[in-house]
Amino acid sequence: MARRAGPLLALALLALLSLSVGKFGVPARDVFAVLGAKLLGLVSGVDPTAQTVVLQVRLPRVAAALVVGGALAAAGATYQGLFRNPLVSPDILGVSAGASLGAVLGIFLALPVAAIQGLAFLGGLGAVGIVYAVGAAVRRHDPVLTLVLAGVAVGAVLGAAISLLKVLADPYNQLPAITYWLLGSLAAVTLGDVGAILPAILLGLLPLVLLRWRMNLMSLGEEEARALGVETRLLRPLFIASATLITAAAVSVTGVIGWIGLLVPHVARLLVGPDFRRLLPAALVLGAGYLLAVDLAARTLAAIEVPLGILTALIGAPFFLWLLATARRGWA
């Protein structure tokens, strides 16, 4: 019990630190007073500026980091197990490229924020739908390999469309907004945004939790899983749809945040092993904590906020190379 509670306690302490630390420091006791007053409807007695900073600026970011970080890590662990490849990440089937194209199109058309997020969500789902349709049409090759190659091709086409829109965009207003969105940020996320994507993420996580033991069989390979009685033709699209729904919902409000879905499952696998029953909760907790720590660094390291995509790459790439060089336990 203590081993299970330890990571959650560390995550709670990191969340408290994120609520306290920043350009405007708020003592931990004031954070507790503000949150307690908000939950119980009482008067906190804390400076109004501190209340505004905690409730309207930092709390949405902390909530978004916990939800999105855990979601992307869980999706990454699912994709890596499903495709039996440690280099697979949530954007392997084009979900990130599709979401990016939807968001870029919304910014290009000067649509409101809610419409941009909606287009990003639909774009991510649509891209994976196209990839899966291509994979279903091409039956002469291994289905897993076909999906991966189709994802690469569709992602390339979507990337070209994004580049075209960037060329056509207004260089003074639209292009900076497009670039900033593509680098990922939690700065503009509200609690309403988190509440809007939470049902989709929970819906995507539900099959992964209920069928987590079957993922272990799916990771053995197509023929082995069928020999053990697993209906791969039904389970594969279910797992892909679940991970895609999670990723599209997360990316729609934060922009593209790379490396979480690739790196965190590796760390979780080294800590708890490849058994998906333990790997999934470990990835959820580690992903939430990792994005929370990166977001804290993004808004405190420099005078201006550093986009999350830059930091996750700067931290993730060297750490990933270190893992490859030193890890002794296999991923499968």
Beta strands, then each sheet from edge to edge (+ up, - down):
end
